[in-house]
Amino acid sequence: MQPYFAETSRPDEPRFEFLFEISLEWGGLQNISNMPSGHGRGATYIEKGIVRGPHLNGVICPRSGADWAQFRPDTVLGLDARYMLEADDGTLILMHNKGYLAPRGDDVLSRIQAWMFRDGPEVPFEEYYLRVTPTFEVETGRYDWLMRTIVVGIGSRQKVGNTIRYYALL
């Protein structure tokens, strides 16, 4: 059953409703550098995470997926993550997140890498654009509304993971 959304978007006035937040932590990391295409590919494996919100609560199933980011020559990371969520009632939900982490300055990506891998200073949220558009696969039932709802996410980096807040486009 689709949750009741009190609002609705108009063509000239989009509206959003907060669904849930995911805080996740990464485990291992692997990289393929210097590919003939001019970009690199990294696999950041998801170790664990928590899902909290008014429309979905649960956990990320440990080691159920990764983000296979594309490291583009223009310093933008093309995000392509798949992992399994388990709702509090045991329902499994496959989430496929696609999006971008784009620096808002010339040295931002290198500072993010220094923060993550060399104990450098934290990089403030305002210095990068981290947005995703997930799709979902789930069995018929309580959460199948996710398979017919446009969802967008706004993320922030942490030293060992991401926090992303997800909103339904009404």
C-alpha positions in Angstrom: 0.0 0.0 0.0 1.4 3.4 -0.9 1.8 5.8 2.0 -0.6 8.7 2.0 1.1 11.8 0.9 -0.8 14.9 2.0 0.6 17.1 -0.8 1.0 16.7 -4.5 3.3 18.4 -7.0 2.1 20.6 -9.7 4.0 20.9 -13.1 5.2 24.4 -12.0 5.6 23.7 -8.3 7.4 20.4 -7.3 6.9 19.2 -3.8 8.8 16.7 -1.8 8.2 14.6 1.3 10.9 13.2 3.6 10.9 9.4 3.5 14.0 8.1 5.3 17.7 8.6 6.0 20.4 6.1 5.5 23.7 6.3 7.3 26.2 3.8 5.9 29.8 2.7 6.6 32.2 1.3 4.0 34.4 -1.8 4.4 36.9 -2.5 1.8 38.0 -0.6 -1.3 39.4 -1.6 -4.7 40.4 0.5 -7.7 41.0 0.0 -11.4 43.0 3.0 -12.5 44.1 4.3 -15.9 41.6 2.5 -18.1 41.8 3.1 -21.9 38.5 5.0 -21.6 40.2 7.8 -19.6 38.5 7.1 -16.3 39.0 4.8 -13.3 36.5 2.6 -11.4 36.4 2.0 -7.7 34.5 -0.5 -5.7 33.6 0.7 -2.2 32.0 -2.2 -0.3 29.2 -1.4 2.1 29.8 -2.9 5.5 26.7 -1.8 7.4 24.1 0.9 7.8 21.0 2.1 9.5 17.7 3.2 7.8 15.5 5.7 9.8 12.5 7.7 8.9 8.7 8.1 8.8 8.2 5.7 5.9 11.0 3.1 6.3 13.2 1.8 9.2 15.7 -1.0 9.2 19.3 -1.8 8.3 21.6 -2.3 5.3 22.3 -6.0 5.1 26.1 -6.3 5.8 28.3 -6.9 2.7 25.2 -7.0 0.4 26.7 -4.6 -2.1 29.0 -1.8 -3.0 29.3 1.5 -4.8 31.1 1.0 -8.1 32.1 4.7 -8.6 33.4 6.0 -11.9 36.3 8.4 -11.5 35.9 10.7 -14.4 38.6 12.9 -15.9 36.6 16.0 -14.9 36.9 15.0 -11.2 33.2 14.1 -10.9 32.5 10.7 -9.4 29.7 8.9 -11.1 28.0 6.9 -8.4 26.5 3.4 -9.1 25.6 1.6 -5.8 23.5 -1.5 -5.2 22.8 -3.0 -1.8 20.1 -4.7 0.1 18.0 -3.1 2.8 16.1 -5.1 5.4 13.1 -3.3 6.8 12.2 -3.7 10.5 9.5 -6.3 9.5 12.1 -8.4 7.7 11.2 -7.3 4.1 14.2 -7.2 1.8 14.5 -4.2 -0.5 17.1 -4.0 -3.3 18.3 -0.4 -3.7 20.1 0.9 -6.8 21.5 4.4 -6.3 22.8 6.3 -9.2 24.1 9.9 -8.9 27.1 12.2 -8.7 29.6 13.5 -6.2 30.8 16.7 -7.9 33.3 19.0 -6.3 32.5 22.7 -6.1 36.1 23.7 -6.4 39.4 22.6 -8.0 41.0 20.9 -5.0 37.8 19.5 -3.3 38.1 15.9 -4.5 41.8 15.7 -3.4 40.8 17.1 0.0 38.0 14.5 0.3 40.5 11.8 -0.5 43.0 13.2 2.1 40.2 13.3 4.7 39.1 9.7 4.0 42.5 8.0 3.5 45.2 10.2 5.1 43.4 11.6 8.2 43.1 15.1 6.6 40.6 17.7 7.7 36.9 17.2 7.1 35.5 18.8 3.9 32.2 20.7 4.5 29.0 19.7 2.8 28.8 23.0 1.0 31.9 22.2 -1.0 30.5 19.3 -3.0 27.3 18.2 -4.7 26.2 14.7 -3.6 22.9 13.7 -5.1 21.3 10.4 -6.0 18.2 9.0 -7.7 17.5 5.5 -6.3 15.3 2.8 -7.7 14.0 -0.2 -5.7 13.0 -3.8 -6.1 10.8 -5.3 -3.5 8.1 -8.0 -3.2 4.4 -7.1 -3.4 3.3 -5.8 0.0 4.0 -3.0 2.4 6.9 -1.3 0.6 6.0 -1.9 -3.1 5.1 1.8 -3.4 8.9 2.3 -3.7 8.7 0.8 -7.1 6.3 3.5 -8.4 7.6 6.6 -6.6 10.3 8.9 -7.8 12.8 9.4 -5.0 15.8 11.7 -4.8 18.5 11.8 -2.2 20.8 14.5 -0.8 24.0 13.2 0.7 26.8 14.2 2.9 30.2 12.5 3.4 31.6 11.2 6.6 35.1 9.9 7.1 34.0 6.2 6.7 30.7 6.5 4.9 27.8 8.6 3.7 24.5 9.9 5.1 21.8 10.3 2.5 18.3 11.8 3.1 15.7 10.5 0.7 12.6 12.4 -0.5 9.6 11.4 -2.6 8.7 13.7 -5.4 5.0 14.1 -4.8 
